[in-house]
Amino acid sequence: MKNYYLQKDYSNFTSEDFLQDDFFVSSMKNPNEKSVEFWDGLLNAGSINKEEFYSAKSFIEAIEANYKDSVQEEELSALWTKIDNTNKKSGKIKFKSILSIAGGIAAGIIFVIIAIPHLTRNFQSPNDDIMSYARDNNIKEDDNTDIQIILSNQKTLQLTEQESDIVYDSTEIKISKKGISKKESAAYNQLIVPKGKRSKLTLADGTMMYVNSGTRVVYPIEFVDDRREIYVDGEIYITVTHDEKRPFIVKTKDIDVQVFGTSFNVMAYESDLNKQVTLVQGSVRISNKAKEIMLKPSQMYEMDNGQVSVNTVDASRYTSWINGMYLFNSERLEIVLSRLSRYYGEDITFSKDVANLRCTGKMDLKDDLKDILHGLAFSFPIHVQHDNNKYNITKN
């Protein structure tokens, strides 16, 4: 490998730029240990645009794989020679020039090559790591009160409704029954649900989830190869479509949940010390850095400040929010108020002597927050004050 390529800046390369680069084309055609190590190093360091890299890589792989059955080996070699020569002579060529060169080999190839950009625009490498993508593309919480769907770096949709219904199918994304072409989307999408809002999301494989307030979900627009993975920072209730050949994994900052055709609730806000997985039906395997645990229906896995426990519970208590209800049984008031704050998107502060009071009962989340808090004041020795768009709760 020439030192020139070790020093070259690939950070702003588009797929077109990669296809114009002699070393990239050579590396993809005839990879060796050093070239693989070089590109993997840039990818792992986030020094190049993964989507553009894999789009160009898949283009070259498609030519190598798809055309060997339709052209002679010497014709394929001639194609690469023409592309290499054009790169060297012009230095900068247009993407369409590569298509025209390939098209000159045989008329039957033209259709396939023209189709490749459409097939690979949303290409996702089987080795791409959704955790890395979620970390590198984290959307910090701000004052945005709309639900956001981030389709790509260039396209973000803002949804003003209180609760949205989003459906991915084989060709488009439907939002409130209005369709958007998947061609506008990158390989991964993000759903950002702010405090005070909720959403329902159906993925392309039929998996359906309810997404609670203050939650971020990262997911591919299409699942590929032998895996289905999403990333969650927040709370979801999910029903997974069974696919024996492609296990489904919900990833969070601290735990992974591998699913075997199942309905369950995950509450794993990165900002909270308490994480919970509650199984309604089916089975799941939960992995953390230390060990793996299998859950049975009506069991809850809980990680509280690093300490893990598994208990039998009434699962409906932990999924009632999808029906607009909260059920509590001897829950610390601190937890109740924090969940109400997220659900309604309102600031609630409280004193330390209020935090450890215990709450049992049922709350109808269709009621106004003000009415719910004043209802608590009838049951507990607390005082509720509302000033400057903030609720402050103190002990009487």
DRENDRENLO-523142 format. One record per residue (C-alpha): x, y, z; residue in three letters; residue number from 1. Coordinates in steps of 0.25 Angstrom, whole numbers. Each point is the difference from the previous one (the first is absolute). Example, Ala and Ser with C-alpha at 12.3 -4.5 7.8 and 13.67 -1.06 7.14 Angstrom:
REM residues 2
+-------+-------+-------+-----+-----+
!     u !     v !     w ! res !   n !
+-------+-------+-------+-----+-----+
!    49 !   -18 !    31 ! ALA !   1 !
!     6 !    14 !    -2 ! SER !   2 !
+-------+-------+-------+-----+-----+
This chain:
REM residues 396
+-------+-------+-------+-----+-----+
!     u !     v !     w ! res !   n !
+-------+-------+-------+-----+-----+
!     0 !     0 !     0 ! MET !   1 !
!     6 !    13 !    -4 ! LYS !   2 !
!     2 !    11 !    11 ! ASN !   3 !
!    -8 !    10 !    -8 ! TYR !   4 !
!   -13 !    -7 !     3 ! TYR !   5 !
!     3 !    -1 !    15 ! LEU !   6 !
!     1 !    15 !     0 ! GLN !   7 !
!   -12 !     3 !    -9 ! LYS !   8 !
!   -12 !     6 !     5 ! ASP !   9 !
!   -13 !    -8 !    -3 ! TYR !  10 !
!    -9 !     7 !    10 ! SER !  11 !
!    -8 !     8 !   -10 ! ASN !  12 !
!    -1 !   -11 !   -11 ! PHE !  13 !
!   -13 !    -3 !    -6 ! THR !  14 !
!    -3 !   -13 !    -7 ! SER !  15 !
!     4 !     6 !   -13 ! GLU !  16 !
!    13 !     5 !     6 ! ASP !  17 !
!     3 !   -14 !     5 ! PHE !  18 !
!    -3 !    -6 !   -14 ! LEU !  19 !
!    10 !    10 !    -6 ! GLN !  20 !
!    11 !    -4 !    10 ! ASP !  21 !
!    10 !   -10 !    -6 ! ASP !  22 !
!     4 !    -6 !    14 ! PHE !  23 !
!   -15 !    -2 !     4 ! PHE !  24 !
!    -4 !    -7 !   -13 ! VAL !  25 !
!    13 !    -9 !     1 ! SER !  26 !
!    -3 !    -3 !    15 ! SER !  27 !
!   -14 !    -4 !    -3 ! MET !  28 !
!     3 !    -8 !   -12 ! LYS !  29 !
!    12 !    -7 !     6 ! ASN !  30 !
!     0 !     2 !    15 ! PRO !  31 !
!    12 !    -5 !     9 ! ASN !  32 !
!     3 !     1 !    15 ! GLU !  33 !
!     6 !    14 !    -1 ! LYS !  34 !
!   -11 !     6 !    -8 ! SER !  35 !
!   -11 !    -6 !     8 ! VAL !  36 !
!     7 !     5 !    13 ! GLU !  37 !
!     2 !    14 !    -6 ! PHE !  38 !
!   -15 !     1 !    -4 ! TRP !  39 !
!    -5 !    -6 !    13 ! ASP !  40 !
!     8 !     9 !     8 ! GLY !  41 !
!    -6 !    12 !    -7 ! LEU !  42 !
!   -14 !    -5 !     2 ! LEU !  43 !
!     2 !    -4 !    15 ! ASN !  44 !
!     6 !    14 !     2 ! ALA !  45 !
!   -12 !     7 !    -7 ! GLY !  46 !
!    10 !     7 !    -9 ! SER !  47 !
!    -8 !    -3 !   -13 ! ILE !  48 !
!   -15 !     0 !    -3 ! ASN !  49 !
!    -5 !   -14 !     2 ! LYS !  50 !
!   -12 !     2 !    -9 ! GLU !  51 !
!     8 !     5 !   -12 ! GLU !  52 !
!    11 !   -10 !     2 ! PHE !  53 !
!    -9 !   -12 !     0 ! TYR !  54 !
!    -8 !     5 !   -11 ! SER !  55 !
!    12 !     1 !    -9 ! ALA !  56 !
!     5 !   -14 !     6 ! LYS !  57 !
!   -13 !    -6 !    -4 ! SER !  58 !
!     0 !     5 !   -14 ! PHE !  59 !
!    14 !    -6 !    -2 ! ILE !  60 !
!    -5 !   -13 !     6 ! GLU !  61 !
!   -12 !     0 !    -8 ! ALA !  62 !
!     8 !     1 !   -13 ! ILE !  63 !
!    10 !   -11 !     5 ! GLU !  64 !
!   -12 !   -10 !     4 ! ALA !  65 !
!   -11 !     3 !    -9 ! ASN !  66 !
!     7 !     1 !   -13 ! TYR !  67 !
!     9 !   -12 !     1 ! LYS !  68 !
!   -12 !    -8 !    -4 ! ASP !  69 !
!    -4 !     9 !   -12 ! SER !  70 !
!    14 !     4 !    -6 ! VAL !  71 !
!    13 !    -8 !    -3 ! GLN !  72 !
!    12 !     2 !    10 ! GLU !  73 !
!     8 !     8 !   -10 ! GLU !  74 !
!   -12 !    10 !    -2 ! GLU !  75 !
!    -1 !     2 !    15 ! LEU !  76 !
!    15 !     2 !     0 ! SER !  77 !
!    -1 !    10 !   -12 ! ALA !  78 !
!   -11 !     8 !     8 ! LEU !  79 !
!     9 !     2 !    12 ! TRP !  80 !
!    12 !     4 !    -9 ! THR !  81 !
!    -9 !    10 !    -7 ! LYS !  82 !
!    -4 !     6 !    14 ! ILE !  83 !
!    14 !     0 !     5 ! ASP !  84 !
!     5 !     7 !   -13 ! ASN !  85 !
!   -11 !    10 !     1 ! THR !  86 !
!     3 !     3 !    14 ! ASN !  87 !
!    15 !     2 !    -3 ! LYS !  88 !
!    -2 !     9 !   -12 ! LYS !  89 !
!   -11 !     9 !     5 ! SER !  90 !
!     3 !     1 !    15 ! GLY !  91 !
!   -15 !     4 !     2 ! LYS !  92 !
!   -11 !    -8 !    -7 ! ILE !  93 !
!   -15 !     0 !     1 ! LYS !  94 !
!    -7 !   -11 !     6 ! PHE !  95 !
!    -8 !    -1 !   -14 ! LYS !  96 !
!    14 !    -3 !    -7 ! SER !  97 !
!     1 !   -13 !     8 ! ILE !  98 !
!   -13 !    -4 !    -5 ! LEU !  99 !
!     2 !     3 !   -14 ! SER ! 100 !
!    14 !    -7 !     0 ! ILE ! 101 !
!    -7 !   -13 !     6 ! ALA ! 102 !
!   -12 !     2 !   -10 ! GLY ! 103 !
!    10 !    -1 !   -11 ! GLY ! 104 !
!     3 !   -14 !     4 ! ILE ! 105 !
!   -13 !    -7 !    -4 ! ALA ! 106 !
!   -14 !     6 !    -2 ! ALA ! 107 !
!    -6 !   -10 !    11 ! GLY ! 108 !
!     9 !     6 !    11 ! ILE ! 109 !
!    -6 !    14 !    -2 ! ILE ! 110 !
!   -13 !    -2 !     8 ! PHE ! 111 !
!     7 !    -7 !    12 ! VAL ! 112 !
!    10 !    11 !     2 ! ILE ! 113 !
!   -10 !    11 !    -2 ! ILE ! 114 !
!    -8 !    -7 !    11 ! ALA ! 115 !
!    11 !    -2 !    10 ! ILE ! 116 !
!     0 !    15 !     5 ! PRO ! 117 !
!   -15 !    -2 !     4 ! HIS ! 118 !
!     3 !   -13 !     6 ! LEU ! 119 !
!    12 !     4 !     8 ! THR ! 120 !
!    -4 !    14 !     4 ! ARG ! 121 !
!    -5 !    -5 !    13 ! ASN ! 122 !
!    11 !   -11 !     1 ! PHE ! 123 !
!     3 !    -5 !    14 ! GLN ! 124 !
!    13 !    -8 !     2 ! SER ! 125 !
!    -2 !   -13 !     8 ! PRO ! 126 !
!    12 !     4 !     8 ! ASN ! 127 !
!    -6 !    14 !     4 ! ASP ! 128 !
!    -2 !     2 !    15 ! ASP ! 129 !
!   -14 !     6 !     3 ! ILE ! 130 !
!     6 !     4 !    14 ! MET ! 131 !
!    11 !     8 !    -7 ! SER ! 132 !
!   -10 !     7 !    -9 ! TYR ! 133 !
!    -9 !     3 !    12 ! ALA ! 134 !
!    12 !     6 !     8 ! ARG ! 135 !
!     6 !     8 !   -12 ! ASP ! 136 !
!   -14 !     5 !    -4 ! ASN ! 137 !
!    -5 !     4 !    14 ! ASN ! 138 !
!   -11 !    11 !     0 ! ILE ! 139 !
!     1 !     8 !    12 ! LYS ! 140 !
!   -12 !     3 !     8 ! GLU ! 141 !
!    -4 !    15 !    -4 ! ASP ! 142 !
!   -13 !     8 !     1 ! ASP ! 143 !
!    -6 !    -7 !   -12 ! ASN ! 144 !
!   -14 !    -4 !     4 ! THR ! 145 !
!    -3 !    -7 !   -14 ! ASP ! 146 !
!     2 !   -15 !    -3 ! ILE ! 147 !
!    11 !    -1 !    -9 ! GLN ! 148 !
!     3 !   -11 !   -11 ! ILE ! 149 !
!    15 !     2 !    -5 ! ILE ! 150 !
!     0 !    -7 !   -13 ! LEU ! 151 !
!    14 !     5 !    -4 ! SER ! 152 !
!    10 !    11 !     2 ! ASN ! 153 !
!    -8 !     9 !   -10 ! GLN ! 154 !
!   -14 !    -4 !     4 ! LYS ! 155 !
!    -7 !     1 !    14 ! THR ! 156 !
!   -15 !    -1 !     1 ! LEU ! 157 !
!    -7 !     8 !    11 ! GLN ! 158 !
!   -14 !    -6 !     5 ! LEU ! 159 !
!    -8 !    10 !     9 ! THR ! 160 !
!   -11 !   -10 !     4 ! GLU ! 161 !
!    -1 !    -5 !    14 ! GLN ! 162 !
!     1 !   -15 !    -4 ! GLU ! 163 !
!     6 !    -4 !   -14 ! SER ! 164 !
!    -2 !   -13 !    -8 ! ASP ! 165 !
!    12 !    -4 !    -8 ! ILE ! 166 !
!     0 !   -12 !    -9 ! VAL ! 167 !
!    12 !    -5 !    -9 ! TYR ! 168 !
!    -4 !   -10 !   -11 ! ASP ! 169 !
!     8 !    -5 !   -12 ! SER ! 170 !
!     0 !    13 !    -8 ! THR ! 171 !
!    -4 !    12 !     8 ! GLU ! 172 !
!    -1 !     6 !    14 ! ILE ! 173 !
!   -15 !     3 !     4 ! LYS ! 174 !
!    -2 !    11 !    10 ! ILE ! 175 !
!   -15 !     3 !     3 ! SER ! 176 !
!    -3 !    -8 !   -13 ! LYS ! 177 !
!     9 !     9 !    -8 ! LYS ! 178 !
!    11 !    -7 !    -8 ! GLY ! 179 !
!    15 !     4 !    -1 ! ILE ! 180 !
!     9 !    -7 !    -9 ! SER ! 181 !
!    11 !    -8 !     7 ! LYS ! 182 !
!    10 !     5 !   -11 ! LYS ! 183 !
!     0 !    13 !     9 ! GLU ! 184 !
!     5 !    -8 !    11 ! SER ! 185 !
!    14 !    -4 !     5 ! ALA ! 186 !
!     3 !   -14 !     5 ! ALA ! 187 !
!    -3 !     3 !    15 ! TYR ! 188 !
!   -12 !     9 !     4 ! ASN ! 189 !
!    -2 !     6 !    14 ! GLN ! 190 !
!   -14 !     3 !     7 ! LEU ! 191 !
!     1 !    10 !    11 ! ILE ! 192 !
!   -12 !     2 !     9 ! VAL ! 193 !
!     1 !    12 !     9 ! PRO ! 194 !
!    -6 !     1 !    14 ! LYS ! 195 !
!   -15 !     1 !    -1 ! GLY ! 196 !
!    -2 !    -8 !   -13 ! LYS ! 197 !
!    -1 !   -15 !    -4 ! ARG ! 198 !
!     1 !    -7 !   -13 ! SER ! 199 !
!    -3 !   -14 !    -6 ! LYS ! 200 !
!    10 !    -6 !   -10 ! LEU ! 201 !
!    -1 !   -12 !    -9 ! THR ! 202 !
!    13 !    -5 !    -6 ! LEU ! 203 !
!     1 !    -6 !   -14 ! ALA ! 204 !
!     0 !   -14 !     6 ! ASP ! 205 !
!   -13 !     2 !     7 ! GLY ! 206 !
!     6 !     2 !    14 ! THR ! 207 !
!    -9 !    11 !     7 ! MET ! 208 !
!     4 !     9 !    12 ! MET ! 209 !
!    -6 !    10 !     8 ! TYR ! 210 !
!    10 !    11 !     3 ! VAL ! 211 !
!    -2 !     8 !    13 ! ASN ! 212 !
!     4 !    15 !     3 ! SER ! 213 !
!    15 !     4 !     1 ! GLY ! 214 !
!     4 !   -12 !    -9 ! THR ! 215 !
!    10 !    -2 !   -11 ! ARG ! 216 !
!    -1 !   -12 !   -10 ! VAL ! 217 !
!    11 !    -3 !   -10 ! VAL ! 218 !
!    -4 !   -10 !   -11 ! TYR ! 219 !
!     3 !    -5 !   -14 ! PRO ! 220 !
!   -10 !     3 !   -11 ! ILE ! 221 !
!     2 !   -14 !    -4 ! GLU ! 222 !
!     6 !   -12 !     8 ! PHE ! 223 !
!    11 !    -7 !    -8 ! VAL ! 224 !
!     7 !   -14 !     1 ! ASP ! 225 !
!    -1 !    -8 !    12 ! ASP ! 226 !
!    -4 !    10 !    11 ! ARG ! 227 !
!   -10 !    11 !     4 ! ARG ! 228 !
!     5 !    10 !    10 ! GLU ! 229 !
!    -6 !    13 !     5 ! ILE ! 230 !
!     6 !    10 !    11 ! TYR ! 231 !
!    -9 !     6 !    11 ! VAL ! 232 !
!     3 !    12 !    10 ! ASP ! 233 !
!   -13 !     1 !     7 ! GLY ! 234 !
!   -13 !    -9 !     1 ! GLU ! 235 !
!    -7 !    -9 !   -10 ! ILE ! 236 !
!   -10 !   -11 !     0 ! TYR ! 237 !
!     3 !    -9 !   -12 ! ILE ! 238 !
!    -6 !   -12 !    -7 ! THR ! 239 !
!    10 !    -7 !    -8 ! VAL ! 240 !
!    -3 !    -8 !   -13 ! THR ! 241 !
!     6 !   -13 !     1 ! HIS ! 242 !
!    11 !    -4 !   -10 ! ASP ! 243 !
!     8 !   -12 !     4 ! GLU ! 244 !
!    11 !     3 !    -9 ! LYS ! 245 !
!     2 !    15 !     4 ! ARG ! 246 !
!     0 !     2 !    15 ! PRO ! 247 !
!    -5 !    13 !     5 ! PHE ! 248 !
!     8 !     8 !    10 ! ILE ! 249 !
!    -3 !    13 !     8 ! VAL ! 250 !
!    13 !     7 !     3 ! LYS ! 251 !
!     1 !    10 !    12 ! THR ! 252 !
!    12 !     7 !     6 ! LYS ! 253 !
!     1 !   -11 !    11 ! ASP ! 254 !
!    -8 !   -12 !    -5 ! ILE ! 255 !
!    -3 !    -8 !   -12 ! ASP ! 256 !
!   -14 !    -7 !    -1 ! VAL ! 257 !
!     0 !   -12 !   -10 ! GLN ! 258 !
!   -14 !    -3 !    -4 ! VAL ! 259 !
!    -7 !   -13 !    -4 ! PHE ! 260 !
!   -14 !     4 !    -6 ! GLY ! 261 !
!    -4 !     8 !    12 ! THR ! 262 !
!    -8 !    12 !     7 ! SER ! 263 !
!     7 !     8 !    11 ! PHE ! 264 !
!     3 !    13 !     5 ! ASN ! 265 !
!    14 !     7 !     1 ! VAL ! 266 !
!     3 !    12 !     9 ! MET ! 267 !
!    14 !     4 !    -2 ! ALA ! 268 !
!     2 !    15 !     0 ! TYR ! 269 !
!    15 !     3 !     0 ! GLU ! 270 !
!    -1 !    11 !    10 ! SER ! 271 !
!    -7 !   -10 !    10 ! ASP ! 272 !
!     7 !    -9 !     9 ! LEU ! 273 !
!   -12 !   -10 !     0 ! ASN ! 274 !
!    -2 !    -9 !   -12 ! LYS ! 275 !
!   -12 !   -10 !    -2 ! GLN ! 276 !
!    -4 !   -10 !    -9 ! VAL ! 277 !
!   -14 !    -6 !     2 ! THR ! 278 !
!    -4 !   -13 !    -8 ! LEU ! 279 !
!   -15 !    -1 !    -4 ! VAL ! 280 !
!     1 !   -12 !    -9 ! GLN ! 281 !
!    11 !    -9 !    -7 ! GLY ! 282 !
!    14 !     0 !     5 ! SER ! 283 !
!    12 !    10 !     0 ! VAL ! 284 !
!    15 !    -2 !     3 ! ARG ! 285 !
!     6 !    12 !     8 ! ILE ! 286 !
!    15 !     3 !    -1 ! SER ! 287 !
!     8 !    10 !     8 ! ASN ! 288 !
!    15 !     0 !     1 ! LYS ! 289 !
!     0 !   -10 !    11 ! ALA ! 290 !
!   -10 !   -11 !    -4 ! LYS ! 291 !
!   -12 !    -5 !    -7 ! GLU ! 292 !
!   -14 !    -2 !     5 ! ILE ! 293 !
!   -13 !    -6 !    -6 ! MET ! 294 !
!   -13 !     5 !     4 ! LEU ! 295 !
!   -13 !    -7 !     0 ! LYS ! 296 !
!   -14 !     7 !    -2 ! PRO ! 297 !
!    -4 !     9 !    12 ! SER ! 298 !
!    15 !     2 !     5 ! GLN ! 299 !
!     7 !    13 !     0 ! MET ! 300 !
!    15 !     2 !    -1 ! TYR ! 301 !
!     4 !    12 !     8 ! GLU ! 302 !
!    14 !     7 !     0 ! MET ! 303 !
!     0 !    10 !    11 ! ASP ! 304 !
!    13 !     8 !     2 ! ASN ! 305 !
!     8 !   -12 !    -6 ! GLY ! 306 !
!    -7 !   -10 !     9 ! GLN ! 307 !
!    -8 !   -11 !    -8 ! VAL ! 308 !
!   -13 !    -7 !     5 ! SER ! 309 !
!   -11 !    -9 !    -6 ! VAL ! 310 !
!   -14 !     0 !     6 ! ASN ! 311 !
!   -14 !    -5 !    -4 ! THR ! 312 !
!    -9 !    12 !    -2 ! VAL ! 313 !
!   -14 !     4 !    -6 ! ASP ! 314 !
!     5 !     4 !   -14 ! ALA ! 315 !
!   -12 !     9 !    -2 ! SER ! 316 !
!     5 !    10 !    10 ! ARG ! 317 !
!    13 !     2 !    -9 ! TYR ! 318 !
!    -8 !     1 !   -13 ! THR ! 319 !
!   -12 !     8 !     4 ! SER ! 320 !
!     6 !    12 !    -5 ! TRP ! 321 !
!    -3 !    -4 !   -15 ! ILE ! 322 !
!   -15 !     1 !     4 ! ASN ! 323 !
!     1 !    13 !     7 ! GLY ! 324 !
!     1 !    -5 !    14 ! MET ! 325 !
!    11 !    -1 !    11 ! TYR ! 326 !
!    -2 !   -11 !    10 ! LEU ! 327 !
!     9 !     1 !    13 ! PHE ! 328 !
!     2 !    -9 !    12 ! ASN ! 329 !
!     8 !     5 !    11 ! SER ! 330 !
!     8 !     8 !    -9 ! GLU ! 331 !
!     9 !    12 !     5 ! ARG ! 332 !
!    -6 !    13 !    -3 ! LEU ! 333 !
!    13 !     4 !    -7 ! GLU ! 334 !
!    -2 !   -10 !   -11 ! ILE ! 335 !
!   -15 !     3 !    -2 ! VAL ! 336 !
!     3 !    15 !    -1 ! LEU ! 337 !
!    12 !    -2 !   -10 ! SER ! 338 !
!    -9 !    -9 !    -9 ! ARG ! 339 !
!   -11 !    11 !     1 ! LEU ! 340 !
!    10 !    11 !    -4 ! SER ! 341 !
!     4 !    -8 !   -12 ! ARG ! 342 !
!   -14 !    -4 !    -4 ! TYR ! 343 !
!    -5 !    14 !     0 ! TYR ! 344 !
!    12 !     7 !    -4 ! GLY ! 345 !
!    -1 !     9 !    13 ! GLU ! 346 !
!    11 !     4 !    10 ! ASP ! 347 !
!    -3 !    -6 !    14 ! ILE ! 348 !
!    10 !     2 !    11 ! THR ! 349 !
!    -2 !    -5 !    14 ! PHE ! 350 !
!     8 !     0 !    14 ! SER ! 351 !
!     7 !   -12 !     5 ! LYS ! 352 !
!   -10 !    -3 !    11 ! ASP ! 353 !
!   -10 !    -2 !   -11 ! VAL ! 354 !
!     8 !    -9 !    -9 ! ALA ! 355 !
!    -1 !   -12 !     9 ! ASN ! 356 !
!   -15 !     0 !     3 ! LEU ! 357 !
!    -7 !   -13 !    -6 ! ARG ! 358 !
!   -11 !     1 !   -10 ! CYS ! 359 !
!   -10 !   -11 !    -3 ! THR ! 360 !
!   -12 !     2 !   -10 ! GLY ! 361 !
!    -4 !     3 !   -14 ! LYS ! 362 !
!     2 !    13 !    -8 ! MET ! 363 !
!    -8 !     3 !   -13 ! ASP ! 364 !
!    10 !     7 !    -9 ! LEU ! 365 !
!   -11 !     7 !    -8 ! LYS ! 366 !
!    -3 !     9 !    12 ! ASP ! 367 !
!     8 !    13 !     1 ! ASP ! 368 !
!    13 !    -1 !     8 ! LEU ! 369 !
!    -5 !    11 !     9 ! LYS ! 370 !
!   -12 !    -8 !     4 ! ASP ! 371 !
!     9 !   -13 !     2 ! ILE ! 372 !
!     9 !     8 !     9 ! LEU ! 373 !
!   -11 !     6 !     9 ! HIS ! 374 !
!    -6 !   -14 !     1 ! GLY ! 375 !
!    13 !    -4 !     6 ! LEU ! 376 !
!     0 !    11 !    10 ! ALA ! 377 !
!   -13 !    -6 !     5 ! PHE ! 378 !
!     7 !   -13 !     3 ! SER ! 379 !
!    14 !     5 !     5 ! PHE ! 380 !
!     4 !    11 !     9 ! PRO ! 381 !
!     6 !     8 !   -11 ! ILE ! 382 !
!    -2 !    14 !    -6 ! HIS ! 383 !
!    -1 !     3 !   -15 ! VAL ! 384 !
!     4 !    13 !    -5 ! GLN ! 385 !
!     0 !     4 !   -15 ! HIS ! 386 !
!     9 !    12 !    -4 ! ASP ! 387 !
!     7 !     4 !   -13 ! ASN ! 388 !
!    -5 !   -12 !    -7 ! ASN ! 389 !
!     6 !    -9 !    10 ! LYS ! 390 !
!    -6 !    -9 !    11 ! TYR ! 391 !
!     7 !     0 !    14 ! ASN ! 392 !
!    -4 !   -10 !    10 ! ILE ! 393 !
!     4 !     1 !    15 ! THR ! 394 !
!    -5 !    -7 !    12 ! LYS ! 395 !
!   -10 !     6 !    10 ! ASN ! 396 !
+-------+-------+-------+-----+-----+
